[in-house]
């Protein structure tokens, strides 16, 4: 189990090398989608999470640590985007990371339950597009200039 988690974490980190924060967020969604749809890792993380709830404290602790690490990694990307003036300064990186993680896990669950009628690519693509518009400094400035609320 730990090897598979480490492999996934390495794949996420490597996929972001040299990318701007916005493109890294998009790339991570693709890595998560590829991982979820892979024949080598079907339902691996979700299955472990569900089966370990209240039954295996060691596995639960490891998965909790993995989720926290993923959110920290995402929050770090948001902070980097803020430092680079790509993302708005008024967003909370931890909240964005939590929502991103929830979107990915929710998409995985829907795909596993209904692969014939749920398009994970469309769902995650729409989420990322919407997220990036909401994080974008230029979009926020444009809304403010037009007298609209963020």
C-alpha positions in Angstrom: 0.0 0.0 0.0 2.7 2.5 1.0 4.5 1.9 -2.3 1.4 2.6 -4.3 0.8 5.8 -2.4 4.4 6.9 -2.7 4.3 6.2 -6.5 1.1 8.3 -6.9 2.6 11.2 -4.8 5.8 11.1 -6.9 3.8 11.1 -10.1 1.8 14.2 -9.0 5.0 16.1 -7.9 6.9 15.2 -11.1 4.0 16.2 -13.3 4.2 19.7 -12.0 8.0 20.2 -12.5 8.6 23.4 -14.5 5.0 24.4 -14.8 3.3 27.6 -13.8 0.9 27.2 -10.9 -2.2 27.3 -13.0 -1.0 24.7 -15.4 0.2 22.5 -12.5 -3.3 22.5 -11.1 -4.6 21.4 -14.5 -2.0 18.7 -14.8 -2.7 17.3 -11.4 -6.3 16.8 -12.3 -5.2 14.9 -15.4 -2.8 12.7 -13.3 -5.6 12.0 -10.8 -8.0 11.1 -13.6 -5.4 8.9 -15.3 -4.7 7.2 -12.0 -8.4 6.6 -11.2 -9.1 5.2 -14.7 -6.0 3.0 -14.8 -6.5 -0.7 -15.0 -3.5 -1.1 -12.7 -5.0 0.9 -9.8 -8.8 0.6 -10.0 -10.5 2.3 -7.1 -7.4 1.8 -5.0 -7.4 4.9 -2.8 -11.2 5.1 -2.5 -11.5 1.4 -1.6 -8.8 1.7 1.0 -10.4 4.8 2.5 -13.8 3.2 2.8 -12.6 -0.1 4.1 -10.3 1.4 6.7 -12.9 3.7 8.3 -13.2 2.6 11.9 -11.6 -0.8 11.1 -7.9 -0.3 10.6 -6.4 2.6 12.5 -2.9 2.2 10.9 -4.3 2.4 7.3 -6.6 5.2 8.3 -3.7 7.2 9.7 -1.7 6.6 6.5 -4.6 7.7 4.3 -5.2 10.7 6.5 -1.6 11.6 6.2 -1.7 11.2 2.4 -4.8 13.4 2.1 -3.2 16.1 4.3 0.0 15.9 2.2 -2.0 16.3 -1.0 -3.8 19.3 0.3 -0.5 20.8 1.6 1.0 20.3 -1.9 -2.0 22.0 -3.6 -2.0 24.9 -1.0 1.7 25.4 -1.8 0.9 25.7 -5.5 -1.8 28.3 -4.7 0.7 30.3 -2.6 3.2 30.1 -5.4 0.6 31.4 -7.8 -0.1 34.2 -5.4 3.5 35.1 -5.1 3.9 35.1 -8.8 0.8 37.4 -9.0 -1.0 34.8 -11.1 -3.6 34.1 -8.4 -5.6 36.5 -6.2 -4.1 37.3 -2.8 -7.5 37.3 -1.1 -8.1 33.5 -1.5 -7.3 31.1 1.2 -4.9 28.4 -0.2 -6.1 25.8 2.3 -9.7 26.2 1.4 -8.9 26.0 -2.3 -6.9 22.9 -1.7 -9.7 21.3 0.3 -12.2 22.1 -2.5 -9.9 20.8 -5.2 -9.4 17.5 -3.3 -13.1 17.2 -2.8 -13.8 17.7 -6.5 -11.2 15.1 -7.5 -12.5 12.5 -5.0 -16.1 13.2 -5.8 -15.4 12.8 -9.5 -13.6 9.5 -8.8 -16.6 8.2 -6.8 -19.0 9.1 -9.6 -16.8 7.6 -12.2 -16.5 4.3 -10.3 -20.2 4.1 -9.7 -21.3 5.1 -13.2 -18.5 4.9 -15.7 -20.9 4.6 -18.7 -22.6 7.9 -18.1 -20.2 10.0 -16.1 -17.5 11.8 -18.0 -14.7 12.4 -15.5 -12.7 14.4 -18.0 -15.6 16.8 -18.5 -16.3 17.1 -14.8 -12.8 17.8 -13.8 -12.1 20.0 -16.8 -15.1 22.2 -16.0 -14.1 22.4 -12.3 -10.5 23.4 -13.1 -11.6 25.9 -15.7 -14.0 27.5 -13.2 -11.4 27.4 -10.4 -8.7 29.1 -12.5 -11.1 31.9 -13.5 -12.0 32.5 -9.9 -8.3 32.5 -8.9 -7.1 34.6 -11.7 -5.9 38.1 -10.8 -7.0 39.6 -14.2 -10.5 38.1 -13.9 -10.9 39.6 -10.4 -9.6 43.0 -11.5 -12.0 43.0 -14.4 -15.0 42.2 -12.2 -13.9 44.9 -9.7 -13.6 47.5 -12.6 -17.1 46.6 -13.7 -18.5 47.1 -10.2 -19.3 43.5 -9.6 -18.6 41.6 -6.4 -15.9 38.9 -6.4 
